[in-house]
């Protein structure tokens, strides 16, 4: 099974008690390449944390193939951050494979 659509509808995300992103709409489909740009502190990382299930939304809706994110988290949706989870002695492909190997 593979994911075909990740959708955010009026997504509002807070970090450390402060609303950082308000009313974000996003529709990402399999095969699309989407860029998220903005100045430092504009909420790019916060959005990625929410889309990856690492930070809960405080408003709006986040779905994967029409269902809430929770059933998919750690099954079909994952996130590798630039500063966390990198293993210096593994290649990029080997690093990505670590959680897959842990799940069997």
BAFI-3210 file (N, C-alpha, C; in Angstrom, 3 decimals, decimal comma, padded with zeros to 6 digits):
// residues 104
n [1|2|3|4|5|6|7|8|9|10|11|12|13|14|15|16|17|18|19|20|21|22|23|24|25|26|27|28|29|30|31|32|33|34|35|36|37|38|39|40|41|42|43|44|45|46|47|48|49|50|51|52|53|54|55|56|57|58|59|60|61|62|63|64|65|66|67|68|69|70|71|72|73|74|75|76|77|78|79|80|81|82|83|84|85|86|87|88|89|90|91|92|93|94|95|96|97|98|99|100|101|102|103|104]
n.u [000,845|000,528|000,921|-001,179|-002,086|-001,534|-003,058|-003,674|-005,980|-006,962|-005,036|-003,718|-000,966|000,820|003,735|005,476|003,448|002,806|001,039|002,179|001,771|-001,020|-004,114|-003,259|-003,418|-002,907|-002,231|-000,848|000,227|001,069|004,169|004,465|006,570|007,176|007,942|008,814|009,031|010,441|011,268|013,704|012,359|009,722|008,040|008,432|009,781|008,118|005,718|006,555|007,103|004,502|003,236|004,645|003,760|004,951|004,341|001,404|-001,560|-003,335|-005,593|-007,818|-007,451|-005,662|-004,906|-004,233|-004,581|-007,335|-007,885|-007,334|-004,093|-002,965|-003,404|-001,585|000,912|004,243|003,883|003,341|004,082|006,778|009,567|012,593|014,725|016,941|018,898|018,542|018,666|020,519|023,032|026,367|028,100|026,660|025,228|022,965|020,784|021,006|020,524|017,844|016,738|016,944|014,664|012,821|013,946|013,821|011,106|010,752]
n.v [-001,175|002,223|005,731|008,153|010,748|013,643|015,859|019,101|021,056|024,186|024,182|024,735|025,379|025,204|026,064|025,547|026,853|029,100|030,240|029,400|028,784|029,483|028,476|026,926|025,600|022,719|020,476|017,625|015,350|011,973|011,701|014,380|017,244|019,407|022,596|024,324|027,466|030,375|033,066|032,829|031,548|031,627|029,451|027,111|024,686|023,995|023,430|021,155|019,437|019,090|017,907|015,557|014,315|014,836|017,009|018,147|019,353|022,336|023,219|022,890|020,393|017,414|015,041|011,751|010,185|010,661|009,911|010,398|011,395|009,810|006,869|006,289|007,141|006,311|004,050|004,439|007,035|009,129|010,983|012,595|014,628|017,439|017,823|015,906|012,453|011,635|009,394|009,266|007,315|005,891|005,558|007,753|006,222|003,937|005,089|005,896|003,387|002,313|002,673|001,131|-001,412|-001,878|-002,203|-004,552]
n.w [000,000|-000,797|-000,224|-001,662|-001,450|000,486|002,579|003,811|005,482|006,230|008,246|011,422|013,417|016,420|018,278|021,169|022,580|021,067|018,239|015,129|012,461|010,519|009,241|006,933|003,699|001,827|-000,771|-001,555|-003,878|-004,841|-006,461|-006,962|-006,616|-004,094|-002,940|000,013|001,042|002,635|004,899|007,576|010,551|009,757|009,886|008,423|009,208|011,317|009,985|008,536|010,677|011,666|009,427|009,353|011,594|014,010|015,516|016,917|015,277|016,038|015,012|012,188|009,604|008,930|006,595|005,282|002,352|002,695|005,302|008,835|010,106|012,159|011,972|009,962|010,704|011,197|009,678|006,882|006,571|007,051|008,379|007,907|009,483|008,941|010,920|012,842|013,619|011,750|010,822|011,105|010,002|008,154|004,877|003,033|002,072|003,699|006,185|005,929|005,760|008,331|010,258|008,845|008,870|011,597|011,927|010,688]
ca.u [000,000|001,303|000,172|-001,398|-002,383|-001,403|-003,813|-003,889|-007,085|-007,017|-004,171|-003,105|000,024|001,486|004,974|005,756|002,337|002,544|000,603|003,232|001,167|-002,469|-004,957|-002,500|-004,046|-001,889|-002,672|000,328|-000,100|002,220|004,904|004,679|007,663|006,662|008,922|008,286|010,025|010,109|012,407|013,975|011,351|008,377|007,229|008,665|010,061|006,918|004,800|007,068|006,888|003,077|002,954|005,268|003,147|005,780|003,765|-000,034|-002,237|-004,285|-006,801|-007,837|-007,464|-004,544|-005,298|-003,454|-005,565|-008,670|-008,003|-006,460|-002,675|-002,562|-003,240|-000,501|002,195|005,200|003,597|003,591|004,523|007,956|010,236|013,986|015,081|018,324|019,838|018,242|018,533|021,555|024,056|027,529|028,808|025,751|024,841|021,593|019,857|021,081|019,871|016,405|016,338|016,989|013,348|012,168|014,500|013,305|009,722|010,739]
ca.v [000,000|003,460|006,966|008,893|012,159|014,243|017,104|019,951|021,983|025,203|023,668|025,702|024,670|026,017|025,513|026,133|027,690|030,214|029,849|029,714|028,659|029,595|028,258|026,432|024,628|022,040|019,223|017,007|014,050|011,137|012,090|015,821|017,825|020,652|023,365|025,168|028,532|031,500|033,524|032,156|031,805|031,779|028,285|025,992|023,464|023,685|022,775|019,810|018,638|018,740|016,972|014,286|013,759|015,094|018,142|018,100|020,562|022,883|023,542|022,399|018,952|016,840|013,683|010,952|009,412|010,893|009,491|011,124|011,036|008,863|005,468|006,149|007,534|005,215|002,937|004,905|008,425|009,310|012,256|012,647|016,033|017,670|017,795|014,814|011,132|011,291|008,507|009,669|006,219|005,255|006,345|008,273|005,094|003,103|005,832|005,793|001,985|001,923|002,420|000,050|-002,654|-002,036|-002,664|-005,881]
ca.w [000,000|-000,824|-000,025|-002,903|-001,203|001,810|002,481|004,982|005,254|007,293|009,307|012,330|014,224|017,444|018,820|022,492|023,004|020,159|016,901|014,164|011,139|010,644|008,060|005,783|002,811|001,028|-001,381|-002,151|-004,456|-005,158|-007,649|-007,006|-005,864|-003,535|-002,179|001,083|001,178|003,493|005,699|008,847|011,567|009,190|010,196|007,500|009,974|012,093|009,052|008,274|011,887|011,715|008,339|009,704|012,798|015,187|016,230|016,630|014,812|017,014|014,260|010,824|009,390|008,205|006,204|004,344|001,591|003,221|006,704|009,750|010,048|013,199|011,558|008,994|011,286|011,380|008,782|005,526|006,586|007,888|008,225|008,329|009,621|008,548|012,039|013,755|013,044|010,787|011,367|010,307|009,332|007,205|003,705|003,129|001,888|004,897|007,268|005,686|005,976|009,740|010,853|008,113|009,397|012,955|011,824|010,070]
c.u [000,889|000,374|000,027|-001,654|-002,184|-002,061|-003,904|-004,982|-007,196|-006,183|-003,560|-002,214|000,677|002,749|005,301|004,706|001,998|002,117|001,640|002,685|-000,345|-003,131|-004,192|-003,331|-002,957|-002,489|-001,474|-000,039|001,181|002,852|005,157|005,906|007,187|007,766|008,217|009,342|009,520|011,326|012,565|012,911|009,932|007,485|007,423|008,887|008,856|005,889|005,260|006,899|005,425|002,735|003,541|004,718|003,944|005,231|002,273|-000,565|-003,187|-005,576|-006,693|-007,774|-006,271|-004,899|-004,293|-004,448|-006,957|-008,887|-007,038|-005,040|-002,316|-002,436|-002,030|000,878|003,029|004,897|003,949|004,101|005,706|008,624|011,666|014,380|016,571|019,309|019,623|018,187|019,571|022,618|025,309|028,223|027,919|025,506|023,410|020,579|019,844|020,390|018,356|015,908|016,283|015,609|012,584|012,655|013,976|011,874|009,607|010,402]
c.v [001,237|004,659|007,674|010,379|012,517|015,611|017,800|020,947|022,913|024,783|024,810|024,927|025,647|025,288|026,270|027,170|028,852|029,686|030,340|029,714|028,662|029,393|027,868|025,418|024,054|020,753|018,652|015,609|013,293|011,591|013,579|016,198|019,198|021,309|024,234|026,221|029,624|031,897|032,712|032,551|031,904|030,562|027,092|024,679|023,038|022,972|021,344|018,900|018,199|017,708|015,595|013,653|013,972|016,213|018,160|019,437|021,031|023,306|023,020|020,890|018,530|015,391|013,067|010,027|009,481|010,483|010,305|010,585|009,899|007,420|005,239|006,409|006,300|003,989|003,340|006,336|008,540|010,622|012,124|014,122|016,235|017,550|016,645|013,495|010,766|010,450|008,705|008,542|005,432|006,163|006,867|007,134|004,191|003,768|005,740|004,381|001,582|001,717|001,303|-001,303|-002,918|-002,558|-004,020|-005,817]
c.w [000,000|-000,698|-001,367|-002,677|000,270|001,714|003,831|004,615|006,455|008,504|010,113|013,280|015,189|017,886|020,090|022,886|022,090|018,795|015,900|012,740|011,313|009,276|006,793|005,007|001,911|000,489|-002,123|-002,627|-004,829|-006,471|-007,766|-006,191|-005,409|-002,738|-001,152|001,364|002,111|004,302|006,980|009,865|011,050|009,400|009,281|008,255|010,795|011,218|008,790|009,482|012,001|010,636|008,618|010,964|014,069|016,064|015,908|016,121|015,907|016,333|012,850|010,772|008,543|007,882|005,238|003,662|002,220|004,667|007,551|009,719|010,997|012,722|010,644|009,590|011,584|010,531|007,356|005,454|007,526|007,561|008,714|008,323|009,335|009,697|013,000|013,004|012,009|011,481|010,515|009,538|008,365|006,011|003,914|003,013|003,120|006,091|007,150|006,001|007,440|010,341|010,144|008,617|010,808|012,958|011,169|008,616]
res [x|x|x|x|x|x|x|x|x|x|x|x|x|x|x|x|x|x|x|x|x|x|x|x|x|x|x|x|x|x|x|x|x|x|x|x|x|x|x|x|x|x|x|x|x|x|x|x|x|x|x|x|x|x|x|x|x|x|x|x|x|x|x|x|x|x|x|x|x|x|x|x|x|x|x|x|x|x|x|x|x|x|x|x|x|x|x|x|x|x|x|x|x|x|x|x|x|x|x|x|x|x|x|x]
***
